[in-house]
Amino acid sequence: MRLMDGSLRLLQKDDLDLVLNWRNSKRIRESMFSDSIISKEQHYNWFESLSHNNSIHLIFEYCQRPAGICNFKEIDHLHNKCLWGFYLGEPDLPRGTGILLGFHSLEYAFGIMKIRKLCSQVLANNVTSMNYHIKLGFTEEGVWREHIMKNSEYIDVVNLAQFHYEWQIKRNVIIEILENQY
């Protein structure tokens, strides 16, 4: 897989219907903190509110077609940190596309945004996401026990983070994985 096969661009109004379809799919909702169906009106209102909050929302493109989304929220310029979220919306992407999304997202956070610490929160039962974060170089920092209710059950939330200096070490490993394993 080539690094140039992936790219990020700002979320635009023209992307909203596609992103809503992704977000409302069962596959995506199962991994989210809130798994309720989102109406078109709610989705468009959310988009309009983005200009007033401290976040960046990007479309991930694979081979120049929208394939997923990543966001940076709770951007804290004083402490130089933020919270990262993402998902691949398209279901039939080649193996390794998620790592490509991660690479470009971390390059954006640490390179363009100049973030010092990138944080992430993962539902403890989402083993795939936990393994993904660890592969990208994140370290577990703690657990919020029984923090989210889903399907009438409380679920732990695992807090992970990666620092800029850790990414500088890990990025070449990820490049090699992308170029040689996928």
One Martini backbone bead per residue (centre of mass of N, CA, C, O) as a GRO file, in nm:
protein
  182
    1MET     BB    1   0.099   0.035   0.021
    2ARG     BB    2   0.049   0.371  -0.039
    3LEU     BB    3   0.064   0.677   0.098
    4MET     BB    4  -0.074   0.828  -0.156
    5ASP     BB    5  -0.362   0.675  -0.122
    6GLY     BB    6  -0.377   0.883   0.113
    7SER     BB    7  -0.608   1.135   0.256
    8LEU     BB    8  -0.683   1.469   0.374
    9ARG     BB    9  -0.990   1.657   0.438
   10LEU     BB   10  -1.222   1.869   0.476
   11LEU     BB   11  -1.523   1.887   0.581
   12GLN     BB   12  -1.823   1.895   0.390
   13LYS     BB   13  -2.143   1.941   0.303
   14ASP     BB   14  -2.131   1.722   0.069
   15ASP     BB   15  -2.063   1.481   0.293
   16LEU     BB   16  -2.309   1.433   0.488
   17ASP     BB   17  -2.470   1.193   0.371
   18LEU     BB   18  -2.244   0.987   0.379
   19VAL     BB   19  -2.172   1.012   0.682
   20LEU     BB   20  -2.452   0.934   0.785
   21ASN     BB   21  -2.453   0.651   0.668
   22TRP     BB   22  -2.214   0.552   0.822
   23ARG     BB   23  -2.303   0.626   1.119
   24ASN     BB   24  -2.586   0.448   1.087
   25SER     BB   25  -2.443   0.203   1.079
   26LYS     BB   26  -2.407  -0.076   1.257
   27ARG     BB   27  -2.096  -0.104   1.250
   28ILE     BB   28  -2.047   0.181   1.378
   29ARG     BB   29  -2.243   0.207   1.623
   30GLU     BB   30  -2.115  -0.028   1.797
   31SER     BB   31  -1.840   0.167   1.851
   32MET     BB   32  -2.002   0.379   1.990
   33PHE     BB   33  -2.116   0.553   2.250
   34SER     BB   34  -2.345   0.630   2.048
   35ASP     BB   35  -2.615   0.418   1.893
   36SER     BB   36  -2.795   0.613   1.766
   37ILE     BB   37  -2.996   0.741   1.547
   38ILE     BB   38  -2.944   0.988   1.302
   39SER     BB   39  -3.065   1.262   1.186
   40LYS     BB   40  -3.047   1.490   0.943
   41GLU     BB   41  -3.094   1.734   1.123
   42GLN     BB   42  -2.883   1.669   1.337
   43HIS     BB   43  -2.642   1.657   1.143
   44TYR     BB   44  -2.662   1.948   1.031
   45ASN     BB   45  -2.642   2.088   1.306
   46TRP     BB   46  -2.367   1.982   1.377
   47PHE     BB   47  -2.218   2.111   1.141
   48GLU     BB   48  -2.291   2.408   1.214
   49SER     BB   49  -2.139   2.388   1.504
   50LEU     BB   50  -1.831   2.364   1.422
   51SER     BB   51  -1.762   2.678   1.408
   52HIS     BB   52  -1.803   2.684   1.754
   53ASN     BB   53  -1.581   2.469   1.793
   54ASN     BB   54  -1.300   2.261   1.913
   55SER     BB   55  -1.258   2.138   1.593
   56ILE     BB   56  -1.165   1.868   1.358
   57HIS     BB   57  -1.290   1.761   1.034
   58LEU     BB   58  -1.210   1.467   0.836
   59ILE     BB   59  -1.154   1.328   0.528
   60PHE     BB   60  -1.090   1.009   0.416
   61GLU     BB   61  -0.890   0.912   0.138
   62TYR     BB   62  -0.906   0.648  -0.107
   63CYS     BB   63  -0.816   0.693  -0.406
   64GLN     BB   64  -1.003   0.967  -0.414
   65ARG     BB   65  -1.212   0.839  -0.201
   66PRO     BB   66  -1.434   0.824   0.025
   67ALA     BB   67  -1.378   0.624   0.352
   68GLY     BB   68  -1.364   0.841   0.597
   69ILE     BB   69  -1.301   0.957   0.941
   70CYS     BB   70  -1.164   1.239   1.126
   71ASN     BB   71  -1.099   1.370   1.462
   72PHE     BB   72  -1.049   1.677   1.655
   73LYS     BB   73  -1.091   1.725   1.999
   74GLU     BB   74  -1.041   1.917   2.255
   75ILE     BB   75  -0.860   2.156   2.190
   76ASP     BB   76  -0.550   2.225   2.371
   77HIS     BB   77  -0.328   2.488   2.372
   78LEU     BB   78  -0.203   2.495   2.653
   79HIS     BB   79  -0.140   2.160   2.658
   80ASN     BB   80  -0.119   2.032   2.376
   81LYS     BB   81  -0.411   1.876   2.319
   82CYS     BB   82  -0.617   1.587   2.212
   83LEU     BB   83  -0.895   1.427   2.061
   84TRP     BB   84  -0.944   1.114   1.893
   85GLY     BB   85  -1.128   1.021   1.593
   86PHE     BB   86  -1.269   0.733   1.400
   87TYR     BB   87  -1.357   0.594   1.066
   88LEU     BB   88  -1.457   0.347   0.846
   89GLY     BB   89  -1.719   0.353   0.618
   90GLU     BB   90  -1.617   0.162   0.420
   91PRO     BB   91  -1.636  -0.193   0.398
   92ASP     BB   92  -1.442  -0.263   0.113
   93LEU     BB   93  -1.143  -0.244   0.204
   94PRO     BB   94  -0.831  -0.277   0.212
   95ARG     BB   95  -0.588  -0.402   0.364
   96GLY     BB   96  -0.457  -0.121   0.563
   97THR     BB   97  -0.640   0.135   0.561
   98GLY     BB   98  -0.642   0.200   0.864
   99ILE     BB   99  -0.339   0.262   0.886
  100LEU     BB  100  -0.347   0.491   0.683
  101LEU     BB  101  -0.535   0.670   0.843
  102GLY     BB  102  -0.353   0.686   1.093
  103PHE     BB  103  -0.108   0.811   0.966
  104HIS     BB  104  -0.245   1.074   0.861
  105SER     BB  105  -0.356   1.164   1.136
  106LEU     BB  106  -0.082   1.183   1.290
  107GLU     BB  107   0.050   1.378   1.096
  108TYR     BB  108  -0.153   1.601   1.144
  109ALA     BB  109  -0.132   1.637   1.449
  110PHE     BB  110   0.195   1.659   1.465
  111GLY     BB  111   0.249   1.844   1.206
  112ILE     BB  112   0.014   2.061   1.169
  113MET     BB  113  -0.090   2.105   1.475
  114LYS     BB  114   0.134   2.046   1.696
  115ILE     BB  115   0.092   1.816   1.882
  116ARG     BB  116   0.188   1.653   2.184
  117LYS     BB  117  -0.103   1.508   2.263
  118LEU     BB  118  -0.278   1.208   2.182
  119CYS     BB  119  -0.608   1.113   2.238
  120SER     BB  120  -0.805   0.818   2.346
  121GLN     BB  121  -1.127   0.640   2.328
  122VAL     BB  122  -1.221   0.301   2.433
  123LEU     BB  123  -1.402   0.042   2.422
  124ALA     BB  124  -1.326  -0.246   2.591
  125ASN     BB  125  -1.486  -0.438   2.369
  126ASN     BB  126  -1.280  -0.309   2.143
  127VAL     BB  127  -1.029  -0.489   2.033
  128THR     BB  128  -0.959  -0.376   1.757
  129SER     BB  129  -0.899  -0.084   1.853
  130MET     BB  130  -0.685  -0.149   2.057
  131ASN     BB  131  -0.482  -0.283   1.859
  132TYR     BB  132  -0.457  -0.043   1.672
  133HIS     BB  133  -0.335   0.160   1.870
  134ILE     BB  134  -0.086  -0.008   1.942
  135LYS     BB  135   0.028  -0.024   1.654
  136LEU     BB  136   0.053   0.305   1.645
  137GLY     BB  137   0.168   0.369   1.969
  138PHE     BB  138  -0.017   0.347   2.191
  139THR     BB  139  -0.100   0.411   2.541
  140GLU     BB  140  -0.213   0.310   2.828
  141GLU     BB  141  -0.364   0.524   3.103
  142GLY     BB  142  -0.662   0.408   3.153
  143VAL     BB  143  -0.978   0.350   3.339
  144TRP     BB  144  -1.323   0.376   3.296
  145ARG     BB  145  -1.549   0.249   3.492
  146GLU     BB  146  -1.852   0.203   3.398
  147HIS     BB  147  -1.915   0.462   3.178
  148ILE     BB  148  -2.099   0.310   2.962
  149MET     BB  149  -2.418   0.266   2.815
  150LYS     BB  150  -2.492  -0.058   2.662
  151ASN     BB  151  -2.728  -0.272   2.638
  152SER     BB  152  -2.779  -0.257   2.957
  153GLU     BB  153  -2.459  -0.193   2.991
  154TYR     BB  154  -2.165  -0.145   3.144
  155ILE     BB  155  -1.869   0.023   3.014
  156ASP     BB  156  -1.556   0.049   2.962
  157VAL     BB  157  -1.294   0.305   2.934
  158VAL     BB  158  -1.014   0.351   2.735
  159ASN     BB  159  -0.713   0.525   2.781
  160LEU     BB  160  -0.518   0.686   2.531
  161ALA     BB  161  -0.172   0.763   2.414
  162GLN     BB  162   0.036   1.003   2.223
  163PHE     BB  163   0.341   1.130   2.148
  164HIS     BB  164   0.533   1.298   1.941
  165TYR     BB  165   0.804   1.144   2.004
  166GLU     BB  166   0.678   0.863   1.951
  167TRP     BB  167   0.600   0.908   1.653
  168GLN     BB  168   0.890   0.954   1.545
  169ILE     BB  169   0.953   0.650   1.591
  170LYS     BB  170   0.692   0.494   1.465
  171ARG     BB  171   0.647   0.593   1.167
  172ASN     BB  172   0.857   0.406   1.019
  173VAL     BB  173   0.713   0.144   1.091
  174ILE     BB  174   0.447   0.211   0.945
  175ILE     BB  175   0.564   0.248   0.666
  176GLU     BB  176   0.672  -0.040   0.641
  177ILE     BB  177   0.407  -0.185   0.674
  178LEU     BB  178   0.261  -0.057   0.433
  179GLU     BB  179   0.482  -0.132   0.208
  180ASN     BB  180   0.516  -0.465   0.298
  181GLN     BB  181   0.211  -0.583   0.401
  182TYR     BB  182  -0.005  -0.429   0.174
   0.00000   0.00000   0.00000
